[in-house]
């Protein structure tokens, strides 16, 4: 999932750099869900065909 940073506070109170008050908003990716659905559909069809072929042979 991609995110978009909307605000960041930069500070250096110690020898290390710090990020504080980082606010992110989620960006939905509908294509990911579409690919998941297509993949599950293909897997289901292959499984059904394999079962059908096994039943026909036996």
C-alpha positions in Angstrom: 0.0 0.0 0.0 1.4 3.4 -0.9 1.2 6.3 1.5 1.4 10.0 1.1 3.3 12.0 3.8 1.2 15.1 4.7 3.4 16.6 7.4 6.8 16.0 9.1 8.5 17.9 12.0 12.3 17.8 11.9 14.4 18.2 15.0 17.8 17.5 16.4 17.8 17.6 20.1 20.3 14.8 20.4 23.3 13.7 18.2 20.8 11.8 16.0 18.2 13.2 13.6 14.6 12.7 14.5 11.3 12.7 12.7 8.3 13.6 14.9 4.5 14.1 14.3 4.6 12.2 11.0 1.2 12.0 9.5 0.5 9.7 6.5 -2.7 9.0 4.6 -3.3 5.7 2.9 -3.7 5.6 -0.9 -5.9 2.7 -2.0 -4.7 0.5 -4.9 -7.7 -1.1 -6.5 -5.5 -2.9 -9.0 -3.9 -5.0 -6.3 -7.4 -6.3 -5.3 -8.2 -6.9 -8.9 -5.0 -8.9 -9.4 -5.7 -10.9 -6.2 -9.2 -11.7 -7.5 -8.0 -12.8 -10.9 -5.3 -14.9 -9.4 -7.8 -16.6 -7.0 -10.2 -17.1 -9.9 -7.6 -18.7 -12.1 -6.5 -21.0 -9.2 -10.1 -22.0 -8.7 -10.7 -22.8 -12.3 -7.5 -24.9 -12.6 -8.4 -26.8 -9.4 -11.9 -27.5 -10.7 -10.6 -28.7 -14.1 -8.0 -31.0 -12.5 -10.6 -32.5 -10.2 -13.0 -33.0 -13.2 -10.2 -34.7 -15.2 -9.3 -37.0 -12.3 -13.0 -38.0 -11.8 -13.3 -38.7 -15.6 -10.2 -41.0 -15.6 -11.2 -43.1 -12.5 
